[in-house]
Amino acid sequence: DTRFRIGSITKTFTAVLVLQCRDDGLLDLDDALAKHVDVPAHGDLTIARLLAHNAGLQREPFGDVWDSMRTPDDAELLATLDRAERVLPSGRRMHYSNLAFALLGRLVAEKRGTTWAQALGERVLGPLGLAATTVEPTSRATAGYLVDAYSDHARREPVMDCRALGPAAQLWSTAGDMARWAAFLADPGAVDPAGAVLKVSTLSEMRWPRTVSDEARWSAAFGLGLLIVPQRDRIVHIGHDGAMPGFLAGLFVA
C-alpha cells in the first residue's frame, strides 16, 4: 500500500481524458487548441500534435521550474504562454513537452466544466477502481531521496506540487494500481468490458505511432499520449516512464 510518485505516467491518464472528450463529441483531435481554450499564444497547435509531442512547444512552461522547484498555477501558465517558445515547426518531429500536457489538462477542465483532478477521479480512477492513485500524497506516501554521486549521502527531496503542470506529472500511486492501469492499457476489453472509461478501438488508436523519437534508429515513438517501444519478434511495448525529485517510475506492457 506504499504510494510512490509516478511522474509522467500521469500523462497517460490525461491522454485518456482527452480521448474521452473526443468520443463524447466535445472536440476533434485535429481542432486547434484555441477553438476550446482561450490562450494568448500557440492556439493554432492541434490537440493531436500536443498529445503526440510533435507540436514543437518547448519542454517546460516559461521560467526555471526545475531550478526553483516552483511551478505556475493555471492563471500564470496562461499569462506567460506567449513567452514560451516554439522550438520546432509544428508537425516536424518529436519534442517532448510537459507544457503541452499542462495545456491538455486545461482543455479537459474547460470541456468538462470542472478541474482536471475532479474529471480524473470521476471518469477514470473511480470507474477502474484505482483508489490508491491520488493527486495529493497521503499518509501512505513514501519519501523520495537523491543520493550524491560522490559521497553516497542520501538527501531527502522536497515534495513538489506541480499545480498547472499536474496533468503532466502530479500523480501518486501503488504497484497494484499501476498493474491494473497497465492491464487496462494492454487489454481494455478485459479490465473495462462495458467500455465505461474508453472504447477498445480508441485505445488502439492511442497505441498507433504518430511520431518517432529519432529519424535514424526509430527505437521509440509516441502515439496519442503513449510511448511505443518496438521489441524483437514483432512485439511492441506501450506505456510511459516518469521521473520526479526522488522518484523514478516506469510502466510498459506488450
TAKA-V948161 format. One record per residue. N is the residue number from 0. RES is the residue in one small letter. SS is DSSP state (hx for helix, st for strand, lp for the rest). Layout:
N & RES & SS
N & RES & SS
//
This chain:
0 & d & lp
1 & t & lp
2 & r & st
3 & f & st
4 & r & st
5 & i & lp
6 & g & hx
7 & s & hx
8 & i & hx
9 & t & hx
10 & k & hx
11 & t & hx
12 & f & hx
13 & t & hx
14 & a & hx
15 & v & hx
16 & l & hx
17 & v & hx
18 & l & hx
19 & q & hx
20 & c & hx
21 & r & hx
22 & d & hx
23 & d & lp
24 & g & lp
25 & l & lp
26 & l & lp
27 & d & lp
28 & l & lp
29 & d & lp
30 & d & lp
31 & a & st
32 & l & hx
33 & a & hx
34 & k & hx
35 & h & lp
36 & v & lp
37 & d & lp
38 & v & lp
39 & p & lp
40 & a & lp
41 & h & lp
42 & g & lp
43 & d & lp
44 & l & lp
45 & t & st
46 & i & hx
47 & a & hx
48 & r & hx
49 & l & hx
50 & l & hx
51 & a & lp
52 & h & lp
53 & n & lp
54 & a & lp
55 & g & lp
56 & l & st
57 & q & lp
58 & r & lp
59 & e & lp
60 & p & lp
61 & f & lp
62 & g & lp
63 & d & lp
64 & v & hx
65 & w & hx
66 & d & hx
67 & s & hx
68 & m & lp
69 & r & lp
70 & t & lp
71 & p & lp
72 & d & lp
73 & d & hx
74 & a & hx
75 & e & hx
76 & l & hx
77 & l & hx
78 & a & hx
79 & t & lp
80 & l & hx
81 & d & hx
82 & r & hx
83 & a & lp
84 & e & lp
85 & r & st
86 & v & lp
87 & l & lp
88 & p & lp
89 & s & lp
90 & g & lp
91 & r & lp
92 & r & lp
93 & m & lp
94 & h & lp
95 & y & lp
96 & s & lp
97 & n & hx
98 & l & hx
99 & a & hx
100 & f & hx
101 & a & hx
102 & l & hx
103 & l & hx
104 & g & hx
105 & r & hx
106 & l & hx
107 & v & hx
108 & a & hx
109 & e & hx
110 & k & hx
111 & r & hx
112 & g & lp
113 & t & lp
114 & t & lp
115 & w & hx
116 & a & hx
117 & q & hx
118 & a & hx
119 & l & hx
120 & g & hx
121 & e & hx
122 & r & hx
123 & v & hx
124 & l & hx
125 & g & hx
126 & p & hx
127 & l & hx
128 & g & lp
129 & l & lp
130 & a & lp
131 & a & lp
132 & t & lp
133 & t & st
134 & v & lp
135 & e & lp
136 & p & lp
137 & t & lp
138 & s & lp
139 & r & lp
140 & a & st
141 & t & lp
142 & a & lp
143 & g & lp
144 & y & st
145 & l & st
146 & v & st
147 & d & lp
148 & a & lp
149 & y & lp
150 & s & lp
151 & d & lp
152 & h & lp
153 & a & st
154 & r & st
155 & r & st
156 & e & lp
157 & p & lp
158 & v & lp
159 & m & lp
160 & d & lp
161 & c & lp
162 & r & hx
163 & a & hx
164 & l & hx
165 & g & hx
166 & p & hx
167 & a & hx
168 & a & hx
169 & q & lp
170 & l & lp
171 & w & st
172 & s & st
173 & t & lp
174 & a & hx
175 & g & hx
176 & d & hx
177 & m & hx
178 & a & hx
179 & r & hx
180 & w & hx
181 & a & hx
182 & a & hx
183 & f & hx
184 & l & hx
185 & a & hx
186 & d & lp
187 & p & hx
188 & g & hx
189 & a & hx
190 & v & hx
191 & d & lp
192 & p & lp
193 & a & lp
194 & g & lp
195 & a & lp
196 & v & lp
197 & l & lp
198 & k & lp
199 & v & hx
200 & s & hx
201 & t & hx
202 & l & hx
203 & s & hx
204 & e & hx
205 & m & hx
206 & r & lp
207 & w & lp
208 & p & lp
209 & r & lp
210 & t & st
211 & v & st
212 & s & lp
213 & d & lp
214 & e & lp
215 & a & lp
216 & r & lp
217 & w & lp
218 & s & lp
219 & a & lp
220 & a & st
221 & f & st
222 & g & lp
223 & l & lp
224 & g & lp
225 & l & lp
226 & l & st
227 & i & st
228 & v & st
229 & p & st
230 & q & lp
231 & r & lp
232 & d & lp
233 & r & lp
234 & i & lp
235 & v & st
236 & h & st
237 & i & st
238 & g & st
239 & h & st
240 & d & st
241 & g & st
242 & a & st
243 & m & st
244 & p & lp
245 & g & lp
246 & f & st
247 & l & st
248 & a & st
249 & g & st
250 & l & st
251 & f & st
252 & v & st
253 & a & lp
//
